[in-house]
Amino acid sequence: MTFRSLTLIALLASGCAGVGEAASGIVLGSVVAGVRRANGECYTPCNPGFACDKAKGTCEPLPCGGKCNFDQKCEPTPTGEQCVNVKSTP
């Protein structure tokens, strides 16, 4: 089924059951999350600094929040994490 078909079914089912708007939102959200997961994505879109763990379907934090440049790596410090320059070999 396509996303549009599932959305239409969810809306029709929630309208026929006589449920309130909040329940309709829950049904629609559940359908969208299910479709995303069935397509191998996370249940919800990931925020900046997070990446989708497709095996679990959850958003996991990136090292250093994904803020390191391509020539840097993330290293742990006593107070958290820090981007440090990678030494290039001559």
C-alpha positions, 0 to 999 in steps of 0.5 A, spaced: 500 500 500 502 507 498 502 512 503 496 516 501 492 509 501 494 508 508 493 515 510 486 515 507 484 509 510 486 511 517 482 518 516 476 514 514 477 509 520 477 515 525 471 518 522 467 512 522 469 510 529 466 517 532 473 518 535 475 525 537 481 529 533 486 527 538 485 520 537 485 521 529 492 524 530 494 518 534 492 514 528 495 518 523 501 519 527 501 511 528 500 510 520 506 514 518 511 511 523 509 504 521 510 506 513 516 510 515 519 503 519 516 499 513 520 503 508 527 502 513 527 509 515 526 511 523 519 512 526 520 519 525 525 524 522 532 525 526 534 532 528 540 535 526 546 532 530 542 525 530 543 519 525 538 514 524 539 507 526 536 503 521 536 496 525 532 499 531 528 505 527 531 510 532 535 516 532 542 516 535 546 521 537 552 522 532 559 523 535 560 531 537 553 532 535 555 531 528 559 538 528 566 535 526 569 537 519 571 532 514 578 533 516 577 532 524 575 526 528 571 526 535 575 525 541 572 524 548 574 529 553 573 530 561 568 534 560 564 531 554 567 531 546 571 535 542 573 535 535 580 535 533 584 535 527 587 529 524 594 529 522 595 528 515 601 523 513 606 526 509 
